[in-house]
Amino acid sequence: MSGTKKALRCPTCRTLVMEEDENFPFCSDRCRGIDLGKWASGGYRISSPILDPEVLEGLGGDATARGDHDEQD
Ligand SMILES: [Zn+2]
């Protein structure tokens, strides 16, 4: 019997990587990092709403403005 193992080529350096490899589908942790770096600096820009200045201002302002300020005596 010949078991068929899944294998893909490393997206970074095109090395054949077996499915059982811990870094699959990358050949190494280094290649994984390189690919992630491409995503971060490339055309794929994920804008997080949390990092939006307006959102931060709204959250912060609301939190501080509606604090417990009942000491008006
Ligand atoms: Zn690689």
PDB file of the backbone (N, CA, C, O) and the ligand in Angstrom, with CONECT records:
HET     ZN  A 101       1
ATOM      1  N   MET A   1       0.846  -1.207   0.000  1.00  0.00           N
ATOM      2  CA  MET A   1       0.000   0.000   0.000  1.00  0.00           C
ATOM      3  C   MET A   1       0.881   1.257   0.000  1.00  0.00           C
ATOM      4  O   MET A   1       1.874   1.339   0.723  1.00  0.00           O
ATOM      5  N   SER A   2       0.507   2.185  -0.792  1.00  0.00           N
ATOM      6  CA  SER A   2       1.257   3.434  -0.815  1.00  0.00           C
ATOM      7  C   SER A   2       0.349   4.574  -0.394  1.00  0.00           C
ATOM      8  O   SER A   2      -0.547   4.980  -1.135  1.00  0.00           O
ATOM      9  N   GLY A   3       0.587   5.074   0.778  1.00  0.00           N
ATOM     10  CA  GLY A   3      -0.240   6.164   1.292  1.00  0.00           C
ATOM     11  C   GLY A   3       0.068   7.454   0.564  1.00  0.00           C
ATOM     12  O   GLY A   3       1.225   7.789   0.314  1.00  0.00           O
ATOM     13  N   THR A   4      -0.983   8.163   0.234  1.00  0.00           N
ATOM     14  CA  THR A   4      -0.755   9.447  -0.440  1.00  0.00           C
ATOM     15  C   THR A   4      -0.742  10.552   0.596  1.00  0.00           C
ATOM     16  O   THR A   4      -1.717  10.790   1.309  1.00  0.00           O
ATOM     17  N   LYS A   5       0.376  11.204   0.649  1.00  0.00           N
ATOM     18  CA  LYS A   5       0.500  12.296   1.601  1.00  0.00           C
ATOM     19  C   LYS A   5       0.282  13.630   0.916  1.00  0.00           C
ATOM     20  O   LYS A   5       0.677  13.840  -0.231  1.00  0.00           O
ATOM     21  N   LYS A   6      -0.338  14.495   1.630  1.00  0.00           N
ATOM     22  CA  LYS A   6      -0.562  15.835   1.094  1.00  0.00           C
ATOM     23  C   LYS A   6       0.720  16.641   1.151  1.00  0.00           C
ATOM     24  O   LYS A   6       1.457  16.597   2.136  1.00  0.00           O
ATOM     25  N   ALA A   7       0.966  17.353   0.118  1.00  0.00           N
ATOM     26  CA  ALA A   7       2.155  18.211   0.106  1.00  0.00           C
ATOM     27  C   ALA A   7       1.861  19.455  -0.702  1.00  0.00           C
ATOM     28  O   ALA A   7       1.223  19.406  -1.753  1.00  0.00           O
ATOM     29  N   LEU A   8       2.338  20.559  -0.189  1.00  0.00           N
ATOM     30  CA  LEU A   8       2.193  21.816  -0.906  1.00  0.00           C
ATOM     31  C   LEU A   8       3.556  22.477  -1.029  1.00  0.00           C
ATOM     32  O   LEU A   8       4.513  22.116  -0.344  1.00  0.00           O
ATOM     33  N   ARG A   9       3.610  23.424  -1.896  1.00  0.00           N
ATOM     34  CA  ARG A   9       4.875  24.155  -2.026  1.00  0.00           C
ATOM     35  C   ARG A   9       4.832  25.404  -1.165  1.00  0.00           C
ATOM     36  O   ARG A   9       3.836  26.126  -1.133  1.00  0.00           O
ATOM     37  N   CYS A  10       5.915  25.637  -0.480  1.00  0.00           N
ATOM     38  CA  CYS A  10       6.032  26.805   0.376  1.00  0.00           C
ATOM     39  C   CYS A  10       5.759  28.065  -0.448  1.00  0.00           C
ATOM     40  O   CYS A  10       6.419  28.293  -1.462  1.00  0.00           O
ATOM     41  N   PRO A  11       4.803  28.876  -0.026  1.00  0.00           N
ATOM     42  CA  PRO A  11       4.455  30.097  -0.767  1.00  0.00           C
ATOM     43  C   PRO A  11       5.622  31.065  -0.889  1.00  0.00           C
ATOM     44  O   PRO A  11       5.640  31.917  -1.777  1.00  0.00           O
ATOM     45  N   THR A  12       6.573  30.937  -0.016  1.00  0.00           N
ATOM     46  CA  THR A  12       7.690  31.880  -0.006  1.00  0.00           C
ATOM     47  C   THR A  12       8.841  31.423  -0.893  1.00  0.00           C
ATOM     48  O   THR A  12       9.331  32.190  -1.721  1.00  0.00           O
ATOM     49  N   CYS A  13       9.272  30.179  -0.723  1.00  0.00           N
ATOM     50  CA  CYS A  13      10.468  29.742  -1.446  1.00  0.00           C
ATOM     51  C   CYS A  13      10.204  28.537  -2.346  1.00  0.00           C
ATOM     52  O   CYS A  13      11.133  28.018  -2.966  1.00  0.00           O
ATOM     53  N   ARG A  14       8.951  28.085  -2.427  1.00  0.00           N
ATOM     54  CA  ARG A  14       8.575  26.999  -3.338  1.00  0.00           C
ATOM     55  C   ARG A  14       9.158  25.647  -2.967  1.00  0.00           C
ATOM     56  O   ARG A  14       9.225  24.756  -3.814  1.00  0.00           O
ATOM     57  N   THR A  15       9.568  25.480  -1.762  1.00  0.00           N
ATOM     58  CA  THR A  15      10.042  24.173  -1.331  1.00  0.00           C
ATOM     59  C   THR A  15       8.850  23.272  -1.057  1.00  0.00           C
ATOM     60  O   THR A  15       7.831  23.717  -0.528  1.00  0.00           O
ATOM     61  N   LEU A  16       8.984  22.008  -1.418  1.00  0.00           N
ATOM     62  CA  LEU A  16       7.890  21.074  -1.182  1.00  0.00           C
ATOM     63  C   LEU A  16       7.759  20.809   0.317  1.00  0.00           C
ATOM     64  O   LEU A  16       8.724  20.417   0.974  1.00  0.00           O
ATOM     65  N   VAL A  17       6.564  21.026   0.847  1.00  0.00           N
ATOM     66  CA  VAL A  17       6.345  20.861   2.278  1.00  0.00           C
ATOM     67  C   VAL A  17       5.271  19.813   2.510  1.00  0.00           C
ATOM     68  O   VAL A  17       4.200  19.854   1.904  1.00  0.00           O
ATOM     69  N   MET A  18       5.570  18.887   3.385  1.00  0.00           N
ATOM     70  CA  MET A  18       4.606  17.841   3.711  1.00  0.00           C
ATOM     71  C   MET A  18       3.554  18.351   4.696  1.00  0.00           C
ATOM     72  O   MET A  18       3.811  19.241   5.507  1.00  0.00           O
ATOM     73  N   GLU A  19       2.381  17.766   4.600  1.00  0.00           N
ATOM     74  CA  GLU A  19       1.271  18.198   5.446  1.00  0.00           C
ATOM     75  C   GLU A  19       1.602  18.028   6.929  1.00  0.00           C
ATOM     76  O   GLU A  19       1.130  18.784   7.778  1.00  0.00           O
ATOM     77  N   GLU A  20       2.412  17.034   7.216  1.00  0.00           N
ATOM     78  CA  GLU A  20       2.731  16.737   8.610  1.00  0.00           C
ATOM     79  C   GLU A  20       3.738  17.716   9.204  1.00  0.00           C
ATOM     80  O   GLU A  20       3.968  17.728  10.414  1.00  0.00           O
ATOM     81  N   ASP A  21       4.328  18.527   8.348  1.00  0.00           N
ATOM     82  CA  ASP A  21       5.299  19.501   8.847  1.00  0.00           C
ATOM     83  C   ASP A  21       4.604  20.498   9.758  1.00  0.00           C
ATOM     84  O   ASP A  21       3.483  20.929   9.488  1.00  0.00           O
ATOM     85  N   GLU A  22       5.282  20.860  10.838  1.00  0.00           N
ATOM     86  CA  GLU A  22       4.658  21.754  11.824  1.00  0.00           C
ATOM     87  C   GLU A  22       4.432  23.151  11.263  1.00  0.00           C
ATOM     88  O   GLU A  22       3.577  23.892  11.748  1.00  0.00           O
ATOM     89  N   ASN A  23       5.197  23.503  10.245  1.00  0.00           N
ATOM     90  CA  ASN A  23       5.065  24.841   9.678  1.00  0.00           C
ATOM     91  C   ASN A  23       4.230  24.855   8.403  1.00  0.00           C
ATOM     92  O   ASN A  23       4.106  25.889   7.747  1.00  0.00           O
ATOM     93  N   PHE A  24       3.654  23.700   8.054  1.00  0.00           N
ATOM     94  CA  PHE A  24       2.826  23.582   6.863  1.00  0.00           C
ATOM     95  C   PHE A  24       1.797  24.713   6.793  1.00  0.00           C
ATOM     96  O   PHE A  24       1.218  25.034   7.830  1.00  0.00           O
ATOM     97  N   PRO A  25       1.533  25.330   5.654  1.00  0.00           N
ATOM     98  CA  PRO A  25       2.128  25.025   4.343  1.00  0.00           C
ATOM     99  C   PRO A  25       3.464  25.693   4.085  1.00  0.00           C
ATOM    100  O   PRO A  25       3.941  25.698   2.950  1.00  0.00           O
ATOM    101  N   PHE A  26       4.070  26.250   5.101  1.00  0.00           N
ATOM    102  CA  PHE A  26       5.394  26.848   4.921  1.00  0.00           C
ATOM    103  C   PHE A  26       6.456  25.821   5.268  1.00  0.00           C
ATOM    104  O   PHE A  26       6.197  24.895   6.035  1.00  0.00           O
ATOM    105  N   CYS A  27       7.646  25.974   4.712  1.00  0.00           N
ATOM    106  CA  CYS A  27       8.715  25.012   4.956  1.00  0.00           C
ATOM    107  C   CYS A  27       9.388  25.304   6.282  1.00  0.00           C
ATOM    108  O   CYS A  27       9.988  24.419   6.892  1.00  0.00           O
ATOM    109  N   SER A  28       9.290  26.529   6.720  1.00  0.00           N
ATOM    110  CA  SER A  28       9.947  26.887   7.972  1.00  0.00           C
ATOM    111  C   SER A  28       9.251  28.084   8.600  1.00  0.00           C
ATOM    112  O   SER A  28       8.452  28.774   7.967  1.00  0.00           O
ATOM    113  N   ASP A  29       9.579  28.303   9.851  1.00  0.00           N
ATOM    114  CA  ASP A  29       8.979  29.438  10.554  1.00  0.00           C
ATOM    115  C   ASP A  29       9.432  30.754   9.924  1.00  0.00           C
ATOM    116  O   ASP A  29       8.721  31.758   9.957  1.00  0.00           O
ATOM    117  N   ARG A  30      10.614  30.719   9.360  1.00  0.00           N
ATOM    118  CA  ARG A  30      11.167  31.922   8.742  1.00  0.00           C
ATOM    119  C   ARG A  30      10.337  32.306   7.518  1.00  0.00           C
ATOM    120  O   ARG A  30      10.006  33.476   7.322  1.00  0.00           O
ATOM    121  N   CYS A  31      10.006  31.309   6.700  1.00  0.00           N
ATOM    122  CA  CYS A  31       9.228  31.585   5.498  1.00  0.00           C
ATOM    123  C   CYS A  31       7.820  32.059   5.883  1.00  0.00           C
ATOM    124  O   CYS A  31       7.236  32.898   5.198  1.00  0.00           O
ATOM    125  N   ARG A  32       7.294  31.535   6.950  1.00  0.00           N
ATOM    126  CA  ARG A  32       5.982  31.973   7.410  1.00  0.00           C
ATOM    127  C   ARG A  32       6.026  33.461   7.779  1.00  0.00           C
ATOM    128  O   ARG A  32       5.129  34.235   7.446  1.00  0.00           O
ATOM    129  N   GLY A  33       7.096  33.825   8.472  1.00  0.00           N
ATOM    130  CA  GLY A  33       7.264  35.220   8.876  1.00  0.00           C
ATOM    131  C   GLY A  33       7.389  36.140   7.676  1.00  0.00           C
ATOM    132  O   GLY A  33       6.848  37.245   7.665  1.00  0.00           O
ATOM    133  N   ILE A  34       8.113  35.670   6.662  1.00  0.00           N
ATOM    134  CA  ILE A  34       8.296  36.471   5.453  1.00  0.00           C
ATOM    135  C   ILE A  34       6.955  36.689   4.766  1.00  0.00           C
ATOM    136  O   ILE A  34       6.659  37.789   4.300  1.00  0.00           O
ATOM    137  N   ASP A  35       6.154  35.643   4.707  1.00  0.00           N
ATOM    138  CA  ASP A  35       4.855  35.759   4.049  1.00  0.00           C
ATOM    139  C   ASP A  35       3.936  36.698   4.823  1.00  0.00           C
ATOM    140  O   ASP A  35       3.218  37.501   4.228  1.00  0.00           O
ATOM    141  N   LEU A  36       3.959  36.597   6.127  1.00  0.00           N
ATOM    142  CA  LEU A  36       3.149  37.492   6.958  1.00  0.00           C
ATOM    143  C   LEU A  36       3.587  38.935   6.781  1.00  0.00           C
ATOM    144  O   LEU A  36       2.768  39.855   6.778  1.00  0.00           O
ATOM    145  N   GLY A  37       4.909  39.118   6.632  1.00  0.00           N
ATOM    146  CA  GLY A  37       5.443  40.455   6.427  1.00  0.00           C
ATOM    147  C   GLY A  37       4.920  41.059   5.136  1.00  0.00           C
ATOM    148  O   GLY A  37       4.647  42.257   5.061  1.00  0.00           O
ATOM    149  N   LYS A  38       4.785  40.215   4.121  1.00  0.00           N
ATOM    150  CA  LYS A  38       4.264  40.692   2.842  1.00  0.00           C
ATOM    151  C   LYS A  38       2.835  41.169   3.003  1.00  0.00           C
ATOM    152  O   LYS A  38       2.437  42.179   2.425  1.00  0.00           O
ATOM    153  N   TRP A  39       2.079  40.447   3.781  1.00  0.00           N
ATOM    154  CA  TRP A  39       0.681  40.829   4.013  1.00  0.00           C
ATOM    155  C   TRP A  39       0.612  42.160   4.749  1.00  0.00           C
ATOM    156  O   TRP A  39      -0.213  43.018   4.435  1.00  0.00           O
ATOM    157  N   ALA A  40       1.480  42.316   5.718  1.00  0.00           N
ATOM    158  CA  ALA A  40       1.427  43.520   6.552  1.00  0.00           C
ATOM    159  C   ALA A  40       1.837  44.760   5.769  1.00  0.00           C
ATOM    160  O   ALA A  40       1.265  45.835   5.952  1.00  0.00           O
ATOM    161  N   SER A  41       2.832  44.607   4.892  1.00  0.00           N
ATOM    162  CA  SER A  41       3.355  45.784   4.195  1.00  0.00           C
ATOM    163  C   SER A  41       2.839  45.879   2.766  1.00  0.00           C
ATOM    164  O   SER A  41       3.058  46.882   2.086  1.00  0.00           O
ATOM    165  N   GLY A  42       2.158  44.840   2.317  1.00  0.00           N
ATOM    166  CA  GLY A  42       1.686  44.818   0.942  1.00  0.00           C
ATOM    167  C   GLY A  42       0.367  45.538   0.747  1.00  0.00           C
ATOM    168  O   GLY A  42       0.016  46.452   1.493  1.00  0.00           O
ATOM    169  N   GLY A  43      -0.353  45.104  -0.275  1.00  0.00           N
ATOM    170  CA  GLY A  43      -1.603  45.775  -0.620  1.00  0.00           C
ATOM    171  C   GLY A  43      -2.734  45.434   0.323  1.00  0.00           C
ATOM    172  O   GLY A  43      -3.741  46.140   0.386  1.00  0.00           O
ATOM    173  N   TYR A  44      -2.562  44.338   1.063  1.00  0.00           N
ATOM    174  CA  TYR A  44      -3.630  43.951   1.973  1.00  0.00           C
ATOM    175  C   TYR A  44      -3.546  44.759   3.260  1.00  0.00           C
ATOM    176  O   TYR A  44      -2.703  44.493   4.117  1.00  0.00           O
ATOM    177  N   ARG A  45      -4.399  45.716   3.386  1.00  0.00           N
ATOM    178  CA  ARG A  45      -4.358  46.528   4.604  1.00  0.00           C
ATOM    179  C   ARG A  45      -5.639  46.338   5.395  1.00  0.00           C
ATOM    180  O   ARG A  45      -6.729  46.710   4.962  1.00  0.00           O
ATOM    181  N   ILE A  46      -5.473  45.761   6.540  1.00  0.00           N
ATOM    182  CA  ILE A  46      -6.636  45.515   7.390  1.00  0.00           C
ATOM    183  C   ILE A  46      -6.776  46.664   8.377  1.00  0.00           C
ATOM    184  O   ILE A  46      -5.971  46.806   9.297  1.00  0.00           O
ATOM    185  N   SER A  47      -7.786  47.467   8.182  1.00  0.00           N
ATOM    186  CA  SER A  47      -7.986  48.591   9.084  1.00  0.00           C
ATOM    187  C   SER A  47      -8.903  48.182  10.223  1.00  0.00           C
ATOM    188  O   SER A  47     -10.056  47.803  10.018  1.00  0.00           O
ATOM    189  N   SER A  48      -8.369  48.267  11.404  1.00  0.00           N
ATOM    190  CA  SER A  48      -9.149  47.887  12.572  1.00  0.00           C
ATOM    191  C   SER A  48      -9.944  49.087  13.092  1.00  0.00           C
ATOM    192  O   SER A  48      -9.371  50.149  13.333  1.00  0.00           O
ATOM    193  N   PRO A  49     -11.234  48.929  13.262  1.00  0.00           N
ATOM    194  CA  PRO A  49     -12.083  50.026  13.767  1.00  0.00           C
ATOM    195  C   PRO A  49     -11.608  50.543  15.114  1.00  0.00           C
ATOM    196  O   PRO A  49     -11.791  51.718  15.433  1.00  0.00           O
ATOM    197  N   ILE A  50     -11.000  49.671  15.902  1.00  0.00           N
ATOM    198  CA  ILE A  50     -10.526  50.051  17.232  1.00  0.00           C
ATOM    199  C   ILE A  50      -9.457  51.135  17.128  1.00  0.00           C
ATOM    200  O   ILE A  50      -9.346  52.016  17.980  1.00  0.00           O
ATOM    201  N   LEU A  51      -8.662  51.037  16.036  1.00  0.00           N
ATOM    202  CA  LEU A  51      -7.562  51.979  15.891  1.00  0.00           C
ATOM    203  C   LEU A  51      -8.010  53.284  15.240  1.00  0.00           C
ATOM    204  O   LEU A  51      -7.200  54.189  15.038  1.00  0.00           O
ATOM    205  N   ASP A  52      -9.275  53.381  14.918  1.00  0.00           N
ATOM    206  CA  ASP A  52      -9.760  54.605  14.305  1.00  0.00           C
ATOM    207  C   ASP A  52      -9.819  55.718  15.341  1.00  0.00           C
ATOM    208  O   ASP A  52     -10.448  55.546  16.385  1.00  0.00           O
ATOM    209  N   PRO A  53      -9.176  56.861  15.077  1.00  0.00           N
ATOM    210  CA  PRO A  53      -9.141  57.977  16.038  1.00  0.00           C
ATOM    211  C   PRO A  53     -10.531  58.417  16.470  1.00  0.00           C
ATOM    212  O   PRO A  53     -10.753  58.726  17.641  1.00  0.00           O
ATOM    213  N   GLU A  54     -11.457  58.446  15.536  1.00  0.00           N
ATOM    214  CA  GLU A  54     -12.812  58.894  15.878  1.00  0.00           C
ATOM    215  C   GLU A  54     -13.487  57.942  16.847  1.00  0.00           C
ATOM    216  O   GLU A  54     -14.191  58.355  17.769  1.00  0.00           O
ATOM    217  N   VAL A  55     -13.255  56.655  16.616  1.00  0.00           N
ATOM    218  CA  VAL A  55     -13.845  55.652  17.498  1.00  0.00           C
ATOM    219  C   VAL A  55     -13.258  55.755  18.893  1.00  0.00           C
ATOM    220  O   VAL A  55     -13.972  55.694  19.894  1.00  0.00           O
ATOM    221  N   LEU A  56     -11.935  55.915  18.938  1.00  0.00           N
ATOM    222  CA  LEU A  56     -11.263  56.046  20.234  1.00  0.00           C
ATOM    223  C   LEU A  56     -11.775  57.275  20.979  1.00  0.00           C
ATOM    224  O   LEU A  56     -12.022  57.234  22.184  1.00  0.00           O
ATOM    225  N   GLU A  57     -11.926  58.358  20.241  1.00  0.00           N
ATOM    226  CA  GLU A  57     -12.387  59.598  20.853  1.00  0.00           C
ATOM    227  C   GLU A  57     -13.804  59.424  21.411  1.00  0.00           C
ATOM    228  O   GLU A  57     -14.125  59.878  22.509  1.00  0.00           O
ATOM    229  N   GLY A  58     -14.632  58.754  20.617  1.00  0.00           N
ATOM    230  CA  GLY A  58     -16.014  58.526  21.048  1.00  0.00           C
ATOM    231  C   GLY A  58     -16.085  57.669  22.287  1.00  0.00           C
ATOM    232  O   GLY A  58     -16.834  57.965  23.217  1.00  0.00           O
ATOM    233  N   LEU A  59     -15.300  56.601  22.299  1.00  0.00           N
ATOM    234  CA  LEU A  59     -15.307  55.703  23.456  1.00  0.00           C
ATOM    235  C   LEU A  59     -14.776  56.397  24.692  1.00  0.00           C
ATOM    236  O   LEU A  59     -15.392  56.353  25.757  1.00  0.00           O
ATOM    237  N   GLY A  60     -13.607  57.050  24.539  1.00  0.00           N
ATOM    238  CA  GLY A  60     -12.974  57.711  25.669  1.00  0.00           C
ATOM    239  C   GLY A  60     -13.837  58.841  26.206  1.00  0.00           C
ATOM    240  O   GLY A  60     -14.028  58.968  27.415  1.00  0.00           O
ATOM    241  N   GLY A  61     -14.358  59.662  25.297  1.00  0.00           N
ATOM    242  CA  GLY A  61     -15.166  60.791  25.716  1.00  0.00           C
ATOM    243  C   GLY A  61     -16.401  60.350  26.468  1.00  0.00           C
ATOM    244  O   GLY A  61     -16.770  60.933  27.487  1.00  0.00           O
ATOM    245  N   ASP A  62     -17.036  59.311  25.950  1.00  0.00           N
ATOM    246  CA  ASP A  62     -18.255  58.825  26.578  1.00  0.00           C
ATOM    247  C   ASP A  62     -17.975  58.265  27.967  1.00  0.00           C
ATOM    248  O   ASP A  62     -18.754  58.446  28.903  1.00  0.00           O
ATOM    249  N   ALA A  63     -16.836  57.576  28.072  1.00  0.00           N
ATOM    250  CA  ALA A  63     -16.489  56.923  29.331  1.00  0.00           C
ATOM    251  C   ALA A  63     -16.167  57.951  30.419  1.00  0.00           C
ATOM    252  O   ALA A  63     -16.553  57.789  31.576  1.00  0.00           O
ATOM    253  N   THR A  64     -15.455  59.010  30.026  1.00  0.00           N
ATOM    254  CA  THR A  64     -15.032  59.991  31.022  1.00  0.00           C
ATOM    255  C   THR A  64     -16.136  60.998  31.323  1.00  0.00           C
ATOM    256  O   THR A  64     -16.288  61.439  32.462  1.00  0.00           O
ATOM    257  N   ALA A  65     -16.901  61.357  30.301  1.00  0.00           N
ATOM    258  CA  ALA A  65     -17.934  62.375  30.490  1.00  0.00           C
ATOM    259  C   ALA A  65     -19.060  61.855  31.366  1.00  0.00           C
ATOM    260  O   ALA A  65     -19.671  62.614  32.118  1.00  0.00           O
ATOM    261  N   ARG A  66     -19.333  60.563  31.269  1.00  0.00           N
ATOM    262  CA  ARG A  66     -20.432  60.010  32.041  1.00  0.00           C
ATOM    263  C   ARG A  66     -19.916  59.270  33.273  1.00  0.00           C
ATOM    264  O   ARG A  66     -20.415  58.197  33.612  1.00  0.00           O
ATOM    265  N   GLY A  67     -18.945  59.829  33.924  1.00  0.00           N
ATOM    266  CA  GLY A  67     -18.429  59.205  35.128  1.00  0.00           C
ATOM    267  C   GLY A  67     -19.312  59.574  36.299  1.00  0.00           C
ATOM    268  O   GLY A  67     -20.343  60.228  36.147  1.00  0.00           O
ATOM    269  N   ASP A  68     -18.884  59.140  37.465  1.00  0.00           N
ATOM    270  CA  ASP A  68     -19.682  59.448  38.649  1.00  0.00           C
ATOM    271  C   ASP A  68     -19.332  60.834  39.185  1.00  0.00           C
ATOM    272  O   ASP A  68     -18.517  60.980  40.096  1.00  0.00           O
ATOM    273  N   HIS A  69     -19.954  61.828  38.608  1.00  0.00           N
ATOM    274  CA  HIS A  69     -19.678  63.198  39.063  1.00  0.00           C
ATOM    275  C   HIS A  69     -20.939  63.785  39.696  1.00  0.00           C
ATOM    276  O   HIS A  69     -21.574  64.679  39.136  1.00  0.00           O
ATOM    277  N   ASP A  70     -21.274  63.287  40.823  1.00  0.00           N
ATOM    278  CA  ASP A  70     -22.500  63.784  41.499  1.00  0.00           C
ATOM    279  C   ASP A  70     -22.165  64.762  42.624  1.00  0.00           C
ATOM    280  O   ASP A  70     -23.035  65.235  43.354  1.00  0.00           O
ATOM    281  N   GLU A  71     -20.876  65.040  42.729  1.00  0.00           N
ATOM    282  CA  GLU A  71     -20.485  65.938  43.808  1.00  0.00           C
ATOM    283  C   GLU A  71     -20.590  67.390  43.343  1.00  0.00           C
ATOM    284  O   GLU A  71     -19.565  68.005  43.050  1.00  0.00           O
ATOM    285  N   GLN A  72     -21.750  67.934  43.267  1.00  0.00           N
ATOM    286  CA  GLN A  72     -21.920  69.308  42.804  1.00  0.00           C
ATOM    287  C   GLN A  72     -22.362  70.216  43.956  1.00  0.00           C
ATOM    288  O   GLN A  72     -23.120  71.165  43.756  1.00  0.00           O
ATOM    289  N   ASP A  73     -21.899  69.924  45.110  1.00  0.00           N
ATOM    290  CA  ASP A  73     -22.324  70.700  46.257  1.00  0.00           C
ATOM    291  C   ASP A  73     -21.245  71.646  46.743  1.00  0.00           C
ATOM    292  O   ASP A  73     -21.453  72.375  47.712  1.00  0.00           O
TER     293      ASP A  73
HETATM  294 ZN    ZN A 101      10.030  28.243   2.398  1.00  0.00          ZN2+
END
